[in-house]
Amino acid sequence: MKWKHVYVAVYLLLNSIILTGCGNINSGQALEQETPAPVIRIGVGSYGKTKKDMDIVNQELSSLSEEKIGVRMMLVPVGKNTSMLLNDIENPVDIVCLSNEDYIAQRKSLCPIDGLLYQYGVNIIDLMGEDMIVLGKYENILYGIPKPMPDVHCTGVALSTKYLKKYRIDTSQIHSMADFEPVLEMIKENEPDLISFVPERPGRGAIGREVIGDVLAENLAMVYYDDPSMTVVNMYGTPEYEARVRMVRDWYLKGYLGDDILTNMELGLNQVYAELAFSTEFVVRPDEQQAAQVTYGDKITYVSFSERPYLSTSSNTVYFWTITKQCGDEIAAMKAMDLLYTDEDIISTILYGAEGIHYVDKEDGHITYPEGVGSDTVGYVNSQKWRYNRNKGKIWDGVSLDLYDIMKEFNASAIKSPAYGFQFDGKKLSLDPSKLSQTINDYSLKLGCGVVDVETALPEFRQKLKERGADLLVEEVQEQVDAWKSKRQIRISE
């Protein structure tokens, strides 16, 4: 009986050695078959040109990411309702880019990523720096990372070149939206079937980029750029806001804006390019302008209202990339996010599509469309390139190879808000800002699109804001600004 146990032990030992020796060839392959790479779904905006080749792009993206980190990344078009998106059990997403407002409102649906970032996102930290990373903290917990490129820009418009030439319009005389009105009047009179002006994107008012002030909290409390005292005011109570909504209302009544302004889901630039509209608001900055010129060619002309851009307290915190609580593999998601910020192949695929199908390399260092493919026929268009690190991606034909240096100089020229560096702390508020947010949602878009009577709607809006704590919000934000200003002055004097 004793020898029987010895024979069994020897047999098991030999069998283990044989299996181990073969494992380098066979067992690893079997394991790979049995354990497929985790899939990380990245939610991307679904408006704009149809992405008919999304499956092709996802195949390329998945292959690249699996080779690099053992994770299969894929893009998933999603709608605009963030609450539904973050709670969609049937079609979950693992990574999504959220606006500042949604980032704060939906944080309970997001994974804290402090530990994950410092273990699996070290390249993001090297790229962004600790000072930028900390901007994603809410109540001292990191739920997301600011998008890679700051939102620094001049205000301006994009116009149909065809009609500019046809009516010999002198754009050098256009320095504001108010200056633009005679041009809209001319277009309406001579081209009645053409929409004179459309919003930049769905869900926006007709005019949303022209600066009134630096908004510090709850999309309401702001300071003026030229006010070193940093007196906080209610943006919706300012004469500038009233003048804006009155002008937009006038435009709507005169027929300059489309009747479907609230329901139109197409990007403004696409409508101008397709000759459905004459003009739209535009973010004027070198990268945006050069990218748009590549996409739309000379059919669109861009006009800036100012020579210098604006740098606000939110320029680095407009959008955040996040990991949702729907995610089944947070480590894989953070590894994927690290590539999303820093890897040229991954970023270029997301921006431009599959190499050889949607773009090809040129000898001079640029990329361009393959032979027989153009902007009208390409099967993949990313209309949200501003969410990604274009500085790390390949550079399209027509865009300066030294764009990174140009953008660095442009950003350095910005008119800085006197409150730049201030971080509003929502947990210190004594009121519930959700009622204010709801009121803003109920009124601001309709006023901003000119579809309601300003004489009645604006006083109602202001009164409801007052009843729901706008004055108290302004007061408490002012206290935080004053405290921050005092600490800053102490640091400077030291």
Secondary structure as UniProt FT lines:
FT   HELIX           2..22
FT   HELIX           23..27
FT   HELIX           28..34
FT   STRAND          39..45
FT   TURN            52..53
FT   HELIX           54..69
FT   STRAND          72..78
FT   HELIX           82..86
FT   STRAND          95..99
FT   HELIX           100..105
FT   HELIX           107..109
FT   HELIX           114..120
FT   HELIX           122..128
FT   HELIX           130..133
FT   HELIX           134..136
FT   STRAND          137..138
FT   TURN            139..140
FT   STRAND          141..142
FT   STRAND          144..146
FT   STRAND          153..160
FT   HELIX           161..166
FT   TURN            167..168
FT   HELIX           171..173
FT   HELIX           177..190
FT   TURN            192..193
FT   STRAND          195..198
FT   TURN            202..203
FT   STRAND          214..217
FT   TURN            218..220
FT   STRAND          221..223
FT   TURN            225..226
FT   TURN            228..229
FT   STRAND          233..234
FT   HELIX           235..237
FT   HELIX           239..253
FT   TURN            254..255
FT   TURN            259..263
FT   HELIX           268..273
FT   TURN            274..275
FT   STRAND          277..284
FT   HELIX           286..296
FT   HELIX           297..299
FT   STRAND          300..304
FT   STRAND          310..311
FT   TURN            313..316
FT   STRAND          319..324
FT   TURN            325..326
FT   HELIX           330..342
FT   HELIX           344..352
FT   TURN            356..358
FT   STRAND          359..361
FT   TURN            363..364
FT   STRAND          366..368
FT   TURN            371..372
FT   TURN            375..377
FT   HELIX           385..387
FT   HELIX           390..392
FT   STRAND          395..396
FT   TURN            397..398
FT   TURN            401..402
FT   HELIX           403..412
FT   STRAND          415..416
FT   TURN            418..421
FT   HELIX           426..428
FT   HELIX           434..449
FT   HELIX           454..467
FT   TURN            468..469
FT   HELIX           470..493
//
